[in-house]
């Protein structure tokens, strides 16, 4: 049996009297895209932050490649190979693609008594890694703000993969994109998955999840409503679970079938 790259078991997260997560369990296998779906307030953001070291779970266990770990910070998670790409992408629009790709990890080269940014090496790697993702840059010096939203997402994904991500958490990567840009990001996710990296794809868009997902877990009010494999569940069923299922049906009945 394949050992999951990461496994979260019965995770609870309390903020004082508020229970944000109540016994959520999720695992991600090598080369798998595990989609985590839920409407606003379902607990997706809290779960991401718990998985990536921003929050410590109140109860439950996190295992990385079968070994129990405790993340005290996002740096701990990254050291263990768990990288997160948030919606804001943590990029500076007026800086070059290369500068954004290497931000905080700049390669240097000795010039006499000085250590200076090795632009030649950095540019070559940036172009190489972007090409692997199917993006042909005009120049590594172009401002990252001149790229499309989908291309900027790809820069962030390529950066995480190059710096050793084994598990890649993607926070709503397609939420603000058009159809063509969304297709490019979904294609990038597929490329990354085929290289054996585990993907946690957080989304509220069922169609996008079904396009690339291998397994699907639905959160509702901090609880897991169920996990299904590709082919075991239809889009309508996932949408119904996300929308509240029985609660929505009851509301529809009370409003005369107008929901």
C-alpha positions, -999 to +999 in steps of 0.1 A: +000+000+000+013+034-010+022+057+019+005+091+017+027+121+012+007+139+038-022+127+061-043+147+085-062+125+109-092+138+130-081+174+129-099+198+152-092+235+155-108+256+181-107+294+184-120+298+220-155+286+220-157+285+182-150+251+166-137+258+131-127+222+123-144+192+139-126+159+131-115+164+095-093+137+079-076+140+045-047+122+028-028+129-004-010+102-023+020+107-047+008+120-080-027+125-068-049+156-070-071+157-039-098+183-043-112+200-011-145+215-019-168+237+002-188+269+002-178+300+020-175+293+057-170+256+052-136+256+069-114+254+039-092+284+049-087+271+084-078+237+071-052+251+046-036+271+074-035+241+097-020+219+070+006+246+061+018+254+096+000+287+102-023+272+128-015+243+152-044+218+154-062+217+188-065+179+184-055+154+157-023+143+140-004+153+109+018+127+092+043+134+064+053+102+045+041+082+075+060+101+102+041+123+127+051+159+126+044+192+143+045+223+123+052+254+144+053+277+113+050+277+075+088+274+074+085+241+091+059+229+066+081+241+037+111+223+051+090+191+051+080+196+015+046+211+020+042+243+000+011+266-003+002+289-032-023+314-019-047+335-040-026+366-036+005+347-049+029+368-028+044+385-059+055+421-066+040+431-100+067+456-110+095+432-103+108+408-130+097+372-133+132+361-122+132+383-091+097+370-081+107+334-088+138+336-066+125+360-039+142+352-006+164+325-021+185+345-045+216+327-059+248+346-055+282+347-072+314+362-059+327+393-076+359+402-058+350+408-022+313+410-029+284+384-032+260+396-059+228+382-074+238+357-101+214+369-128+228+346-155+221+315-135+188+328-121+175+338-155+184+304-171+167+284-143+136+306-144+132+302-182+138+265-179+113+259-151+086+280-168+092+261-201+086+229-183+051+242-173+044+252-209+050+289-205+074+306-230+085+339-216+095+367-239+122+375-213+129+366-177+133+404-171+097+412-180+076+425-150+055+397-136+026+421-136+026+419-175+017+382-173-018+370-174-034+357-141-030+321-152+007+327-161+013+343-127-003+312-110+021+291-131+051+311-119+041+305-083+035+268-089+068+264-108+086+282-080+072+259-053+080+228-073+116+239-080+123+246-044+113+210-034+076+208-028+063+172-024+028+184-015+014+215-032-016+232-016-034+255-041-059+280-026-086+287-052-061+291-081-089+295-107-114+317-088-105+350-105-095+337-140-112+336-173-119+304-192-086+302-212-064+311-182-083+286-161-075+259-187-038+268-185-037+265-147-056+231-148-031+219-174-002+230-151-018+211-122-019+180-144+018+183-154+028+187-117+007+157-107+023+135-133+057+142-118+046+125-086+038+156-065+007+155-044-018+183-050-044+197-026-067+217-048-090+239-027-120+252-047-157+259-047-159+252-085-171+216-090-163+217-128-127+227-122-123+200-095-137+172-117-114+183-146-082+173-127-093+156-094-086+120-084-104+123-051-129+148-037-136+157-001-164+181+008-163+203+039-194+219+055-192+239+087-159+224+096-169+188+091-162+163+064-193+153+045-175+125+026-147+116+002-152+100-032-129+088-060-131+100-096-160+082-112-178+075-080-197+108-078-213+132-103-211+170-105-247+173-093-240+153-062-209+173-053-228+205-058-257+193-037-233+183-008-215+217-010-248+236-010-261+219+022-280+189+009-309+182+031-309+218+045-312+232+010-340+207+001-359+217+032-355+254+024-367+247-012-398+230+001-406+259+024-402+284-005-423+264-029-395+250-050-380+284-059-344+278-047 
